[in-house]
Amino acid sequence: MRGQMPNMAEDIVEHAAVHYGKKIAIIDGEHALSFVEVNERSLRLAERLRDLGVQKGDAVQCNCRTAGSLLWPI
C-alpha cells in the first residue's frame, strides 16, 4: 500500500493505525483514543455487527453526537 492512499474506510483506519500508532486520533471532552485504539475498536464494532447478522452491502445507521461517542463503549 506504500505510495498510494487507501480508499476503503477499513483500509484508511488500518493505514492510519500503522503509520500514526499511539498518536492521538480522537479527543472528545476528557476522552482520547490513539489511532491504534480506533482501529481496534472499529474492528470490534465490525465483529459485533456481523454477529448481529449485518452483511456486506447492508445499510447501518449510527446516531452519535461525536465520532468518539460511537467508539467509547466498545
C-alpha positions, -999 to 999 in steps of 0.1 A, spaced: 0 0 0 30 22 1 28 52 -22 -9 51 -26 -38 62 -4 -63 35 7 -99 41 -5 -119 18 17 -129 30 52 -114 -1 69 -81 4 49 -79 41 59 -83 33 96 -58 4 94 -33 26 74 -36 54 100 -30 29 129 1 15 112 15 50 103 5 70 134 3 43 161 -2 57 196 -6 93 185 -40 108 194 -66 103 167 -98 115 185 -103 138 215 -138 142 229 -140 161 261 -120 141 287 -116 111 265 -89 104 239 -82 75 216 -50 67 197 -50 56 160 -43 20 172 -72 22 197 -96 35 170 -86 6 147 -90 -20 175 -124 -6 185 -135 -3 148 -127 -40 143 -147 -50 174 -176 -29 162 -175 -46 128 -174 -80 145 -204 -72 167 -224 -60 137 -215 -93 119 -226 -112 150 -260 -94 147 -264 -106 111 -253 -74 93 -238 -84 59 -217 -67 33 -240 -42 14 -264 -37 43 -270 -2 54 -264 7 91 -273 40 107 -254 53 137 -268 83 156 -239 99 176 -232 134 187 -195 129 181 -173 103 164 -159 93 198 -193 86 213 -196 57 189 -163 41 200 -161 49 237 -184 20 249 -167 -6 226 
